């Protein structure tokens, strides 16, 4: 039998959950500040997003601009943003994955894993 009816264990679990929540909030703040890049067309278009996926910048090399072919430029932009977002997702997994595993490995509601 556990002395105190199991209260110390419940309190310990609550403390652990609170620490994990604080660690998760800290990691999310860090992701929001961290910028990652993606590129396409051999570097003709570069996109910068935050670790949380917010588009922050887009650099287009003048060589990529052809007034007669805006479709290719649009494709390059989409590809660069997608590459940046994939890098952001990898960073999210790196920063938040261990925290999700600590909460039972089932992931957290609202997070992409």
C-alpha positions, 0 to 999 in steps of 0.5 A: 500500500502506498502511504498517503493514498498515492498523493506523492505520486500524483503530485510528482506526475503533475510536476513532471507534466508541468515541466514538460509543458514549460519545456514545450512552450520554450521549444515552441518559442525557439522555433518561432524565432529560428529561421530556416531556408529552402531553395529551388532552381539551383538557388535562383529562388530562396525562401526563409521561414520560421521553424513554426512555418511562417514565411519571412523572406523570399529572394528571387535572382533576376535570372529567374525572371522571364516576363514571357514565362511567369509560370516557371517563376511561380513554380520555383517560388512554390518549390522554394517555400515547400523546401523551406517548410520541409526544413521547418518541419524537420526542425520541429520534429527535432525540437518537439519530438523528444517532448512528445515522446516524453508524454507517452509517444502519442504526439500532442493534439494540434502538433504535426506528429 
